[in-house]
Amino acid sequence: MYVIIAGGGIAGSTLAKEFADRRHDVVVIEQNKSACEDLYAHTGAVTIHGSALDIRTIKEAGAEKADLAIGALYKDADNLTFAILAHTFKIPKIIVKMRDPAYEEAFRAAGVDTVCDMIQMLRSRVMAEVETPNLQILAPLKAGQARLVMFHLPHALFPEGVMVRDLVRNPAFGKGCLFAGILHSETGKLVLPRGDDRIGPGDQVFAVLDTEGFAQVSGFLAQALEESREPARV
């Protein structure tokens, strides 16, 4: 895959290293010359010293053959300009970082495929840590309509584990929950779950939850956690 990244800051350089480590062709456009040199030294990605808001620089970066363009500049207005210019080259996929949600509609109109809402991500992560510490959100899906999550089943309720087919009979894991994977703690093996697979104690469970499913599963886990903390009644 041929990737162009606008901006060599923390976000841009981190992505550049990730793509380079996975053997993709990466070009980073960065205005700061010393940042370009550092980025190349630490990531191995090709860097172009110039403005990502200049259509000639974007063309020089190889926009006509790019598969993906990423706007990782600090200002939303700059990422919007970059997205518009990248769209003129018919780059198949455009992703941008967004700080101010007021820009989302403009990004969509500019042909951006994926908008990474930094404030929403922070808000979701903080609230999840506070309200559902036993359920980790890995990624929002479909503009927040669904979430990829990871959780452990309460040991107090399932000390011997539970079969997937039995767990789905619980209303909390009904229509709004799609099991995506089980990472077995004993073997370290990841499996795609079927009804006759067992979720053992300590296993990590991965699932896709819609809005209703998230409320049900998080509520179930929170209640189980609260009950496990209560002193035994005599």
N, C-alpha and C positions, 0 to 999 in steps of 0.2 A: 504494500500500500504506500502511496506517495502522499505525504502529509505536509501541509504548510501551517505553521503556527505564527500568529501575529502577537509579538510581545515575548521578551525573554526574561520576564520577572519570575517570581516564585512559581506561579501557576504554569507559565509557559515553559520554563526550564524543567520543571518536574515532569510535565507531559512529554517534553522532548526526550528526556532520558528514558522514560517508560517505553516510548515508541522505538527508540534506538536500540534499547535492550532486547526488544522483540523483533529486531531486524527489519523494521520498516524504514523506508527512505523518508527522512525528516529534514525540512528546511525551516529555520526560524528567522523571522524578520525582526530586527531590533535596532533602535536608534542609537543606543549607547555602544560605542566601539569597544570599550573595555569589557562590557557585559557580553558582547559577541565573542570575544576571545576567551573569556572564562567559560562561557557556555559550551563552546567547541571543545575546550580542554577537559571539561567534566562529563560531557555527554557524548561527544563524537558526532553530534548533529551538525549539518551544514548550516552556517549562519550567514545572513546577508545584512550588512550595515546599511540601514536605510529606513524609510518610513513605510509602515504597513498601510498608510492611507494614500499612498502614491500608486496609481494603477501600473506605472512602469516598473516599480519595484516588485509588485505582486506578480507581474508577468515574468520578470527576471527570476523570481523564485520558482517558476515552473507551473504557474496556475493552469496552463492549458493542458497539462497532463496529470494534475492533482486529483486524488480520490477524495480527499478530506481537507477542509479548511477550518481552523480553530481560531476564534478571536479571544485572546487572553490578555488584552490590553486593560489598563487600569480604568479608563473612562468608558462608560456605556456608549456615549456618543461616538467615540473612536471605534469601538467594536461594531457599532451599527454601520459606520462608513466602510469599514473593512468588509463586512458581510455583503453590503450592496455591491462593492467592487468585485468580490469573489464570485458573487452570483452571476455577474456579467460574463464570467469565463465558463459558466455552466459546470462548476465543480459539483459533483454528485451529492455531497453531504457537507453541510455547514453547521458548526457548533460554536456557540458563544458563551462567555461568562457574563452574567448580568448582576449588577449591584442594586439597581433601582427598578422595582417591578413596573414602574410607569413606562418603561421601554419595551415591555414584552410584546405588546401589539405591534409596535414598529418593527421589532425583530422578525415577527412572523410575516409581516407584509414584505420584508426584505428578502424572504426566501430562506430564513434560518430554519433548520430542521429540529435542532435541539437547543433549548435555552436553559443554561444552568443557573438557576436562581439562588444566589449565594445566601441571601437573607432567609429564604424559605428553608434551605438546607440546614442553616444554623438553627432556625426556630424549631424545625422538626426534630433535629438531633437533641437539642436541649430539653424540649418537652418530653421526648421519648425517654431520655435518661432520668428525668424527674418522675414522670407518671408511670412509665413501664420499664423499669430498670432490668427486668428479666426478659425483655424482648428487644432485640437490636435491629434497627432499620438499616438495611444494607444499601437500598436504592429506591427512590420514588419512581413510579412507572406511570405512563400516560398522564402527564401533568398532574400527578398527585392522586389520580383516581385509584391507583393500586400501589402496593409497596412490596418489595422483596425483603423478607425479614429472616432472622435467625433466632431460635430460642431453644431452651432446654425444657423438657417436661418436668414438672415438680416430682421430686423423688418420693415425697410423702404420699402422693397419689398413685404413683406407678413405680414402686420399689423394685419390681421385677421386669419393668419395661412393659410395652404394650404393642400389639399388632396394629398395623396401619388400618386394617379393615375395622377393627374394634374402635379405634380412636375416632374415625370419621362418623361413627354413630353418635358421638357427643355433639350436641347442638352447636357448641362453640367452634367446632371444626367442620361446619356444614358447607353450604353452597359458596360462601364467600372465601373459602380457603382451598388453595391448590398446593399440595405438597410437591416440592421441587427436588428435594434431596435429603439424604441422611448421611451424616459423617459419623461413622462408628468410632467411639472413643477408644475401644480396645485394639482395633486393627488399623485405624487411620484411613479406612477405605470409604470412599464416597459412592453411594448407590442412588439410583433413581428409584424412588419407592413404588412398590406395588402393594396390593392388599395384604399379601402374605409375608411382607417384610416386617421385622420387629424393630421397634425403636427402644434401644436399651438405656439403662441408667447412664447419664453423662453424655449421651449422643447429642450432637448438634442437629437440629431440624431446620431445614430451609423451606420456606413457603412463600407463595404469592397470595397476598390478601387484598381484597377490595375494601372499600371504606367500612362497610358493615362487618366484614370478616375481621378487619383489624380491631374494631371495637369489641367484638365477641372474644377473640383470642386473647387480646391484651387484658380484657376484663377477667377472663377465666384464670389467666396466669397470675394476675394481681391478687385475686381473691385467694388462690391457692397459697401464694406467698404470705399473705396476711394471716391466713388460718394456721400456717406452719409456725408463725411467730407467737401465736396466742398460747398462754400457759394452759396446761391440761386442767380440765374441770374435774373436781372430785365431789 
